[in-house]
Amino acid sequence: MCTVTVRRDAGGLLLTMNRDERLDRAGEEAPRRIPGEVDRPSWIAPFDGPSGGTWIGVNDRGVAACVLNGYGPADRDLRGRPGVPSRGSIIPRILEDQDGVAPVALRDAIDFSAYPSFTLLVVSARGGEIVRWQHGEGIVREPVPAGWSLLTSSSWDEPEVARYRRDAFASWLAEGAVEVEGIPLVHLHVPPGAERCAPLMTREDSATRSITQVRVPAGSAEAWLSWWPRVAGLPIDPHHPAATLSLPLETVTPHP
């Protein structure tokens, strides 16, 4: 279960993600920079301790990506099976592949057949794609529209969770799309009695573990990633991220 908002407009790119995860999973690792190689961008991201992968990041070409878990009938057969790859390994592959010259999109050559279901967002201020992989069925793609968009997921057989978050997002937009220290207020939304469904979720065995945000302002020479880990189920203070990293943007000339 996760909640993602993305704003793509003349002001640049703003991508914010609540990561929901089991409480018995190891803690997250603070964001760090991964150096680039020849013809491959450098990038920044927080990391998942058990898998070494990540759920969100941005590269030095101004391209960001994030992944949300999916839940379909065929995924039940993958639970606990040895050798099933972590969805956290997807984002590094995407970020290292996006050169900032070609249109932002998923490469057709990437094979996801061994992965559990997911929803992937790959985007820059210029455009991007939402890619939905349903294990055993295939991929569906759609463009990222200009303006605000929402992506959300819920765990097994819980459509009311996604519906609640969509309604909260629609209300937030209608009320003026208020932000607190740059965080869209919907990401901090948790009214009394709605803790199981709210974007800032708390349950007996799982919770929102962090908020991570990518900012690529229009005309800026840097991309920014901020990370707010959630401690012991307490509210997140938007004024005090645990880490904020910047990444100088490379100017890339299209190949002739």
FENCOR-V230050 format. One record per backbone hydrogen bond with DSSP energy under -0.5 kcal/mol. NH is the residue of the N-H (numbers start at 0). CO is the residue of the C=O. E is the energy in kcal/mol with one decimal. If there is no record, write none. Layout:
BEGIN
nh;co;e
NH;CO;E
NH;CO;E
END
This chain:
BEGIN
nh;co;e
2;17;-1.8
3;150;-3.3
4;15;-2.3
5;148;-2.0
6;13;-2.7
7;146;-1.9
8;11;-2.2
11;8;-2.1
12;215;-1.9
13;6;-2.1
14;213;-2.7
15;4;-2.6
16;211;-2.8
17;2;-3.0
18;16;-0.6
18;209;-2.3
19;0;-1.2
19;17;-0.7
20;206;-2.6
22;204;-2.6
24;21;-1.0
28;46;-3.5
31;44;-2.1
33;42;-3.5
34;32;-0.6
36;39;-0.7
39;36;-2.4
42;33;-1.8
43;57;-2.4
44;31;-1.6
45;55;-0.5
46;28;-2.1
47;52;-3.0
48;26;-0.9
48;46;-0.5
51;47;-2.6
53;87;-2.3
56;64;-1.9
57;43;-1.8
58;62;-2.6
59;41;-2.2
61;58;-1.8
63;122;-3.2
64;56;-2.1
65;120;-2.0
66;54;-1.9
67;118;-2.7
69;116;-2.4
74;71;-1.2
75;71;-0.6
75;72;-1.0
76;73;-0.7
77;74;-1.3
78;74;-0.7
78;75;-0.7
80;77;-2.0
83;80;-1.3
88;85;-1.8
89;86;-1.6
90;53;-0.5
90;86;-0.5
91;87;-0.5
92;88;-0.9
93;89;-2.0
94;90;-2.8
95;91;-2.2
96;92;-0.8
96;93;-0.8
97;93;-1.2
98;96;-0.7
104;102;-0.6
109;106;-1.2
111;109;-0.6
114;111;-1.9
117;132;-2.0
118;67;-2.4
119;130;-3.4
120;65;-2.7
121;128;-2.4
122;63;-2.8
123;126;-2.7
126;123;-1.0
128;121;-2.6
129;141;-3.1
130;119;-3.3
130;128;-0.5
131;129;-0.5
131;139;-3.0
132;117;-2.6
132;130;-0.6
133;131;-0.6
133;137;-2.5
134;132;-0.6
136;133;-2.9
137;133;-2.2
139;131;-2.0
141;129;-1.8
143;127;-1.8
144;142;-0.7
146;7;-2.8
148;5;-1.9
150;3;-2.7
152;1;-1.9
157;154;-1.2
160;157;-1.4
161;157;-0.8
162;158;-2.1
163;159;-2.4
164;160;-2.1
165;161;-2.3
166;162;-2.3
167;163;-2.3
168;164;-2.3
169;165;-2.4
170;166;-2.3
171;167;-2.2
172;168;-2.4
173;169;-2.3
174;170;-1.7
175;172;-1.8
176;171;-2.5
179;182;-2.6
180;178;-0.5
182;179;-2.2
183;181;-0.6
184;177;-2.8
186;183;-2.3
187;184;-1.6
188;185;-1.1
193;190;-2.2
196;193;-1.1
197;193;-2.6
199;188;-1.7
200;198;-1.2
201;194;-2.5
202;205;-2.8
206;20;-2.2
207;200;-2.8
208;18;-3.4
208;206;-0.6
209;18;-1.0
210;227;-1.8
211;16;-2.3
212;225;-2.7
213;14;-3.2
214;223;-2.7
215;12;-2.6
217;10;-2.2
219;216;-1.9
222;246;-2.3
223;214;-2.8
224;244;-2.7
225;212;-2.5
226;242;-2.4
227;210;-3.2
228;226;-0.5
229;208;-2.9
231;229;-0.6
233;230;-2.3
237;235;-0.8
239;236;-1.7
241;226;-1.8
242;226;-1.3
244;224;-2.8
246;222;-2.5
248;220;-2.9
249;59;-3.2
251;249;-0.7
END
